[in-house]
Amino acid sequence: MKLPNWFGAESSGENCVATVEKEKLMKIIVLVKEVPDTYGDRKLNLETGLADRDASDRVLDEVGERALEAALQFKDKTPGTEVTVICAGPESVPKSLRKALAMGADAAVHVCDGALAGADLGLTAELLAAAAKKAGFDLILTGNLSTDGAGGVIPAMVAEWLNAPHATFLSAWTLTTDRVVGSRATDGGVVALEAPLPAVVSITEAFPDPRMPSFKGLMAAKKKPLQTWTLSDLDVNAEPVVPRSIMTAIAEKPSRAAGIRVVDDGKAGTQLAQFLLENRLV
């Protein structure tokens, strides 16, 4: 008997179950992304339509760090938990991954391949799913959306590739060794969600701030494993890489126009109401 693919393709069911029972190991994969500085200006290359990642410093996306913090908090109180961080991106990524290791992750994987330049959401989800499958997992945890692309669909797309249940946009959660229970804020209230493991979960910025790496953590990070995988390692078609979507047009964001000043000369109320109506604000 073989376990579902998400446990890792190289283990038989009997061996994997025996290992889990013996070590009581919970394997959590945290998907993170390196992005231009969250607090800096973000720019697009007007020729390629891609983000100009050299316009500012590159950092781990903040909501991704919050996802890592959630995994580490579970690890702190649950012996036998293993946290692996996976990030796809250019050659600068290992520096960001070392920070994740310094925060407390046990291992890191960098998916790096020249053919990935300009990869769209569909291809990104496919390769992240393949990387998680290769590493093996009980839970995949990530932020709800990145600050550069803000697509918000990668977690659900990864779950689709793995045929796994998903609980996305959680603002609170409870994780046990066999299921995740959480809540998602909506315009009409709060929705309760529950999924058995293995599963894919995304969290929002409602989760706690990430911890700062300690000096001890920074020193330990140098000795922790950081692997680099290519598309061929993941058995993802690398030649040619065909995007599932294309950019058809791009332009700079228009300069902010001057506001309209209303002076109360007895007609301010009428002018304000007219402005709201013209801009469909009421």
C-alpha positions as CSV (number, residue, x, y, z in Angstrom):
1,M,0.0,0.0,0.0
2,K,1.3,3.5,-0.9
3,L,0.5,6.7,0.9
4,P,-0.9,9.6,-1.1
5,N,1.6,11.6,-3.1
6,W,1.8,14.4,-0.6
7,F,3.8,12.3,1.8
8,G,6.6,12.0,-0.6
9,A,6.9,9.8,-3.7
10,E,9.8,7.7,-2.5
11,S,8.3,6.0,0.6
12,S,6.0,3.0,0.8
13,G,2.9,3.3,3.0
14,E,4.1,0.7,5.6
15,N,7.5,2.3,6.0
16,C,6.2,5.8,6.2
17,V,3.6,5.0,8.8
18,A,6.1,3.1,10.9
19,T,8.4,6.0,10.8
20,V,5.7,8.5,11.8
21,E,4.6,6.3,14.7
22,K,8.1,5.8,15.9
23,E,9.3,9.4,15.7
24,K,5.9,11.1,15.9
25,L,7.2,13.5,13.3
26,M,5.1,16.4,12.0
27,K,6.5,17.7,8.8
28,I,5.5,21.3,8.0
29,I,6.5,23.0,4.7
30,V,6.4,26.8,4.8
31,L,6.3,28.5,1.4
32,V,8.0,31.9,1.4
33,K,8.8,34.5,-1.3
34,E,11.6,36.9,-1.7
35,V,10.2,40.3,-2.7
36,P,11.4,43.9,-3.1
37,D,11.5,45.7,0.2
38,T,7.9,45.8,1.5
39,Y,8.2,49.4,2.6
40,G,10.0,50.6,-0.5
41,D,8.6,51.7,-3.9
42,R,7.8,48.8,-6.2
43,K,8.4,49.3,-9.9
44,L,7.8,47.3,-13.1
45,N,10.2,46.9,-16.0
46,L,8.3,48.6,-18.8
47,E,9.9,46.4,-21.4
48,T,9.3,43.0,-19.9
49,G,6.3,43.7,-17.7
50,L,8.1,42.0,-14.8
51,A,8.8,43.4,-11.3
52,D,12.1,45.3,-11.1
53,R,13.6,43.4,-8.2
54,D,16.8,45.5,-8.2
55,A,14.9,48.7,-7.5
56,S,15.2,48.1,-3.7
57,D,16.5,45.6,-1.2
58,R,15.2,42.1,-1.4
59,V,13.5,40.7,1.7
60,L,11.3,37.8,2.8
61,D,7.7,38.8,2.4
62,E,6.3,39.8,5.7
63,V,3.2,37.6,5.6
64,G,5.4,34.7,4.7
65,E,7.5,35.4,7.8
66,R,4.2,35.3,9.8
67,A,3.4,31.9,8.4
68,L,6.9,30.7,9.4
69,E,6.3,32.1,12.9
70,A,3.0,30.2,13.2
71,A,4.9,27.0,12.2
72,L,7.7,27.7,14.7
73,Q,5.2,28.3,17.5
74,F,3.6,24.9,16.9
75,K,7.1,23.4,16.8
76,D,8.0,25.0,20.1
77,K,5.2,23.2,21.9
78,T,5.2,20.0,19.8
79,P,8.3,17.8,20.0
80,G,9.1,16.0,16.8
81,T,8.0,18.8,14.5
82,E,10.2,19.5,11.5
83,V,9.9,22.8,9.6
84,T,11.3,23.2,6.1
85,V,11.1,26.5,4.2
86,I,10.8,26.4,0.4
87,C,11.3,29.4,-1.9
88,A,11.5,29.7,-5.7
89,G,13.5,32.6,-7.1
90,P,16.8,33.9,-8.3
91,E,20.3,33.4,-7.0
92,S,19.8,36.0,-4.2
93,V,17.3,33.8,-2.4
94,P,19.7,31.8,-0.2
95,K,20.5,35.0,1.8
96,S,16.8,35.3,2.7
97,L,16.5,31.6,3.4
98,R,19.3,31.8,5.9
99,K,17.2,34.3,7.8
100,A,14.4,31.8,7.9
101,L,16.8,29.2,9.2
102,A,18.1,31.6,11.8
103,M,14.5,32.2,13.0
104,G,14.3,28.4,13.7
105,A,13.4,26.5,10.6
106,D,15.2,23.1,10.4
107,A,16.0,23.1,6.6
108,A,15.5,25.1,3.5
109,V,15.1,24.4,-0.2
110,H,15.8,26.9,-3.0
111,V,14.1,26.2,-6.3
112,C,16.3,28.0,-8.8
113,D,16.4,27.6,-12.6
114,G,17.2,30.1,-15.3
115,A,14.1,28.9,-17.2
116,L,11.9,30.2,-14.4
117,A,12.4,33.9,-15.3
118,G,9.0,35.4,-15.7
119,A,7.1,32.3,-14.5
120,D,3.4,33.0,-14.0
121,L,1.2,31.9,-11.2
122,G,0.2,28.6,-12.8
123,L,3.8,27.5,-13.4
124,T,4.9,28.7,-9.9
125,A,2.2,26.7,-8.2
126,E,3.2,23.6,-10.2
127,L,6.8,23.8,-9.2
128,L,6.1,24.6,-5.6
129,A,3.7,21.7,-5.4
130,A,6.4,19.4,-6.9
131,A,9.0,20.7,-4.4
132,A,6.6,20.1,-1.4
133,K,5.9,16.6,-2.7
134,K,9.6,15.8,-3.1
135,A,10.3,17.0,0.4
136,G,7.2,15.3,2.0
137,F,4.8,17.0,4.2
138,D,1.9,16.8,6.6
139,L,1.1,20.5,6.3
140,I,1.9,23.3,3.8
141,L,1.7,26.7,5.3
142,T,2.0,30.0,3.5
143,G,0.9,33.6,3.5
144,N,-2.4,34.5,1.8
145,L,-0.8,36.7,-0.9
146,S,2.6,38.3,-1.6
147,T,3.2,42.1,-1.4
148,D,4.6,42.3,-4.9
149,G,2.2,40.2,-7.0
150,A,-0.8,40.1,-4.6
151,G,-2.4,37.3,-6.7
152,G,-3.7,35.4,-3.6
153,V,-4.3,32.1,-5.5
154,I,-1.0,30.2,-5.1
155,P,-2.2,28.3,-2.0
156,A,-5.3,27.0,-3.6
157,M,-3.5,26.2,-6.8
158,V,-0.8,24.2,-4.9
159,A,-3.5,22.3,-3.2
160,E,-5.1,21.5,-6.5
161,W,-1.8,20.1,-7.9
162,L,-1.5,17.9,-4.8
163,N,-5.2,16.9,-4.7
164,A,-5.1,18.0,-1.0
165,P,-7.7,19.9,1.0
166,H,-7.0,23.6,1.7
167,A,-8.1,26.2,4.2
168,T,-7.1,29.7,3.0
169,F,-7.1,33.3,4.3
170,L,-7.2,32.1,7.9
171,S,-7.1,34.9,10.6
172,A,-6.8,32.3,13.4
173,W,-6.2,28.6,13.7
174,T,-5.7,25.6,15.9
175,L,-3.3,22.9,14.6
176,T,-3.2,19.3,15.9
177,T,-1.3,16.3,14.6
178,D,-4.2,15.2,12.4
179,R,-6.2,18.3,11.4
180,V,-6.4,22.1,11.2
181,V,-9.3,24.2,12.4
182,G,-9.4,27.9,11.7
183,S,-11.5,31.0,10.9
184,R,-11.7,33.3,8.0
185,A,-13.0,36.9,8.2
186,T,-15.6,37.9,5.6
187,D,-17.7,40.9,4.9
188,G,-20.6,39.2,6.6
189,G,-18.8,37.8,9.6
190,V,-16.5,34.9,10.3
191,V,-16.4,31.5,8.5
192,A,-15.2,28.4,10.4
193,L,-13.1,26.0,8.4
194,E,-11.7,22.6,9.1
195,A,-9.5,20.2,7.1
196,P,-7.8,16.9,7.8
197,L,-4.0,16.6,7.3
198,P,-2.2,16.6,5.0
199,A,-3.5,20.0,3.9
200,V,-2.6,23.4,2.5
201,V,-3.2,26.4,4.7
202,S,-2.7,30.2,4.1
203,I,-2.8,32.8,6.8
204,T,-3.3,36.6,6.9
205,E,-1.5,39.4,8.6
206,A,-3.8,38.9,11.6
207,F,-1.3,36.3,12.8
208,P,1.4,37.4,15.2
209,D,4.5,39.3,14.2
210,P,7.5,37.1,13.3
211,R,10.3,36.6,15.8
212,M,13.7,38.2,15.3
213,P,16.7,35.8,14.7
214,S,18.9,35.5,17.8
215,F,22.7,35.5,17.6
216,K,22.6,31.8,18.5
217,G,20.1,31.3,15.7
218,L,22.3,33.1,13.2
219,M,25.3,30.9,14.0
220,A,23.2,27.7,13.9
221,A,21.7,28.7,10.5
222,K,25.2,28.3,8.9
223,K,25.2,24.6,9.6
224,K,21.6,23.8,8.7
225,P,20.9,22.2,5.3
226,L,20.0,24.4,2.4
227,Q,19.4,22.5,-0.9
228,T,19.0,23.9,-4.4
229,W,16.6,22.1,-6.8
230,T,16.1,22.8,-10.5
231,L,13.1,22.0,-12.6
232,S,14.6,18.7,-13.7
233,D,15.0,17.7,-10.1
234,L,11.3,18.3,-9.7
235,D,10.4,16.6,-12.9
236,V,8.7,19.7,-14.1
237,N,9.0,20.4,-17.9
238,A,11.9,22.8,-18.2
239,E,12.3,23.2,-22.0
240,P,10.6,25.3,-23.0
241,V,8.8,26.9,-20.1
242,V,5.5,28.1,-21.5
243,P,3.6,30.6,-19.4
244,R,-0.1,30.0,-18.9
245,S,-0.8,33.7,-19.1
246,I,0.9,36.7,-20.8
247,M,1.2,40.4,-20.2
248,T,-0.6,42.3,-23.0
249,A,0.1,45.9,-21.9
250,I,1.9,47.8,-19.2
251,A,2.2,51.4,-18.2
252,E,3.5,53.5,-15.3
253,K,1.0,54.4,-12.6
254,P,-0.3,57.9,-13.4
255,S,0.9,60.7,-11.2
256,R,-1.5,61.5,-8.4
257,A,-3.7,64.4,-9.3
258,A,-4.3,67.4,-7.1
259,G,-7.3,67.1,-4.8
260,I,-10.4,69.3,-5.0
261,R,-10.7,71.8,-2.3
262,V,-14.2,72.8,-1.1
263,V,-14.6,76.0,0.8
264,D,-17.7,76.4,2.8
265,D,-19.4,79.5,1.4
266,G,-22.9,78.1,2.0
267,K,-22.8,75.7,-0.9
268,A,-20.2,73.3,0.4
269,G,-22.8,70.6,1.2
270,T,-24.1,70.6,-2.4
271,Q,-20.6,70.6,-3.9
272,L,-19.6,67.6,-1.7
273,A,-22.7,65.7,-2.6
274,Q,-22.1,66.3,-6.3
275,F,-18.5,65.1,-6.0
276,L,-19.6,61.9,-4.3
277,L,-22.2,61.3,-6.9
278,E,-19.9,61.9,-9.9
279,N,-17.3,59.5,-8.4
280,R,-19.9,56.9,-7.6
281,L,-19.0,57.0,-3.9
282,V,-22.6,56.9,-2.7
